[in-house]
Amino acid sequence: MINILSKISGVMNSKVTPIVAVAVLALLLFRQCGISQDAKREAQRNMKNLLAEQDSVRSVESKLGNVLAEKSAFQLKYNELSEEQESLIKQLELANNKKPGVVIETQVIYRDTSIIVPVENEIGKDTSYLAFKYNPNLPGTNRLLVSGRLPYTMVDTTLDGMDVSIINPGSVNMTIEQKIDLVTGLYRDPKTDRLFVRASTSFPGISFNDIQALDMVDDPGTRKALRGARKPFGIGLNVGYGMVLTTDGYQAGPIIGIGLSYSPKILQFGK
């Protein structure tokens, strides 16, 4: 009986060993492909960040007549942030050390040298005022209001033997209200797969001095969303050891095939 079992075991081993070897090689090949793909993605991300660092703000033609500008965006991990970028995130003052997924900083300059505003003279008993108000009609929801009153008094005096009146100005009281309709967003170029930030405004006289966008690839919220998007069921290549249904019933042995797999989210690891 022992000899019979030994012979059966030898036959089984001679058949199983090549299959197990193929299964192990397949697993190693899949693992190596995954590592190579990860390394390739990291190299591409680093190259895109280098291009983003060398990029500058450029104007884009707008079909709507807006001021439109864009610049390359960064895809960074938190341990790759510069001191300036870390300072930018600190300005958000997020509680409990929360970390944002996307940070966008926009620097705009408003310049208008063609402003002509009439000045009104308000004469009072003791103090008079020079008053002005600039409130142009702007497109969209933009708004600009600049107004002020400059008090002054007239003093009669003698200058070089002549009686003259001198104006003594006081401190001007200014009011400034400004609302800029500004839209920013991230988009990925389908041809180059590079990430860009674009800003648009219909406020006249605005120019974009700088735009900086940080897309944090290791953001906890992003990882959570990716984990939530995982599916427990899938179709793929199955390699392993288990029960095989044959004409003689169930038999234990190595399995290689294509089929439906089930993996609960709690057992799925990685980002």
Secondary structure, DSSP 8 states (H G I E B T S, - for coil): -HHHHHHHHHHHHHHHHHHHHHHHHHHHHHHHHHHHHHHHHHHHHHHHHHHHHH---EE---TTS-EEEEEE-EEE-GGG--HHHHHHHHTT--GGG---SEEEEEEEEE--------EEEE--SS-EEEEEEE----STT-EEEEEEEEEEEEEEEEETTEEEEEEEE---EEEEEEE--EEEEEEE-TTT--EEEEEEE--TTEEEEEEEEEEETT-HHHHHHHHHT--SEEEEEEEEEEEEEETTEEEEEEEEEEEEEE--GGG----
